């Protein structure tokens, strides 16, 4: 069992310590007071929505909620109010706080894979240079300190404003949430790098216009890392008249229901300070003006938006300012559409989907304005981690790749809905007019063996079901069911075929193309590594298996038999790494306090060449409990 470690820090040797009276004691002042007026605390006791909302009404920023504990950032005055509510406060030290005046403007060396402002812009420029036919740099203006806020537009005819559904992804409204910019850059990279090779992405880029803004708050980002350490800075860097406190919480500065409902603070020192008026921050003005510029002929072209934050592993939808699911500004169909798509996305990444206010009331937030003012179906994604032990706002850079990849399917799914979100609840004909052609899900490149029976299930969305299915280029011995789209049979001849699967409904067709390799009987497609590999705390380790003599690609149902000895399997993220570096997550911190992993996983690696060195990657994402890889067996063609 995990040994719980309490982060209780008393105010020892603090000359200016406050004496806080009330039913709960022990809440200290922030010992890093020279770095600002706020500190991070754990609030012990809140269990209900009313409790969480009472804490939020003090102006404290609720960073994460778990059973009976809130992780917050609060001023000393807000901390005193929370004590008066009857809860206990434990101070959490700021991570890697520095008092240095030396300006470094970069991340700590241990997190060098994160992108600062200059590196983010360089990455965007490189994407455009490498994919100028589908990617174009744009900017929406400057921040308070004069930094240009850049983004990248991605579409097949990128220089032309086509009549296509548009999708906006924006990140880093809150400065310390650096993983959010990495998520936006990941999306820009897959949309460009996989264009022409991945059917789903190719179809989306051909039929959508993507706008991706990775760093909405560049001033706050640069300030947070200015000394080479973290300052846990949330707001922008705009001064406040009549106060030495700096910054406005950008995600409390939006006009719809601004400051209405106790979900933000009027105190300049608060982490949730909403500003003197709606859109008083230059950064929110820039995003607002860009969104308004996308109205063409009075019709908003941006159909869906994702506002990317961290952390808590949540998918949130409007409204944040009130608890009611529906009302004069939200119909039942709109709410059901939000919830249905939210749940479908959550099924792909194991996040928790809910209305934003289910956590606590927050007013003046971007998703409320986007939906109410512009009719844009807008979601907030709160990224990894989902519980303590993952680094909070500062997860190690080893988590960038697995955690950004984790949201791939969800973001692509939402992008597919951009032409008609109401398709999620079966009301596209009511709200979106005549449906278009179906979109066939690409099954990926397939691999099989002569004499071994295969089954491939195909699916499509949109258009007018039921579909009629057909196929061209199937290997000898295989056929497709015209009603279900299922391909079955036993391959008879070795070789590689170019296959196209087509679904037709109401006279409109959609297709997916891929290769199907049929291998001759023979070859060694399995391997075992029984050498023990130690798994220390907070590290990533690997165990290798080299496959040779296994011609063609791996199978859709490859198996990975894993035996890991560990006293807390909920610490572990286990992935299969293909020879080209692609990662396939097998287990992501599931299982809680149970011991050991003795499990066989089935994984579709049919897009991967079988021969080469495969690796089992095990990440221990927490402290205290350790273990080792005992053995693992890989079978690429079961």
Secondary structure, DSSP 8 states (H G I E B T S, - for coil): -----------TT-TT-----SSS------TTGGG-SEEEEEEE---SHHHHHHHHHTT-EEEEEETTEEEEEEEHHHHHHHHHTT-EEEEE--TT---------S--GGGTTS--HHHHHHHHHHHHHHTTTTEEEEEEEE-TTS-EEEEEEE-TTTTS--SSEEEEEEE-SSTT-HHHHHHHHHHHHHHHHTTTTSHHHHHHHHHEEEEEES-S-HHHHHHHTTTSS-----S---B-TT-S-B---GGG--STTTT-SSSSB--TTSTTB--SSTT-SHHHHHHHHHHHHTEETTEE-EEEEEEEEESSSEEEES-SS-S-S-BTTB-HHHHHHHHHHHHHHHHHH--EEEEGGGT----S-HHHHHHHHH--EEEEEEES-SSTTS-TTS--TTHHHHHHHTTHHHHHHHHHGGG-GGGGGT-HHHHH-S----EE-----EEEETT-EEEE---EESSSSS-EEEEES--TTEEE-TTT--EEEE--S-EEEEEEEEEEETTEEEEEEEEEEEE-S----EEEE---EEE-TT-EEEEEEEE-S--SB--TTEEEEEEEEES-GGGEEEEEE-TTS-EEEEEES-STT---EEEEEEE--TTSBSSEEEEEEEEE-SSS--EEEEEEEEES--
